[in-house]
Amino acid sequence: MKIELKLNCRDLTGDLREGFYDLPEGITANGALEAAFQEAGKTLTESIARSLVFMVNGRAAEEETVLQDGDTLRVLFRILGG
């Protein structure tokens, strides 16, 4: 299946490729991000993963959200405040 990956967290993801990825059916939001890291020869560390949030098709999503063909996955910084 094909999904589009958009990154709004370049400080953490570096030179990961934005755009369309062909991924297996049943992949999660986190799995798609891990695939992008692997393609770039990098590792998605726990500290990076904890700093990110996901949106699928403009709606908040969990890291275990299963993606569907044609989805747009946006990855953003987690904003903390007090």
C-alpha positions, 0 to 999 in steps of 0.5 A: 500500500502507498502512504504519504509521509510528511515531517514537521520535526526535522531537528529530530528526523534529520534528512529522512525522505518525505513523500510516498512510501510503499509499505505492507498492509497493516503497518502502524504509524510508528512502523511507517516512521521506523521504515523511513528511518531504516531507509535512511540507514538510521535508527528510531531511538526511544528518546526520539520516538517519545518526542513525536506525535502523529496525525493521520489524514489531519487527525490525531493518531496513536503510534499503534494506529493502523494505516490504510492505503492512501493515508497521509501520515504527518509527524510532529514535535510533541509540545509540552507546557506548563 
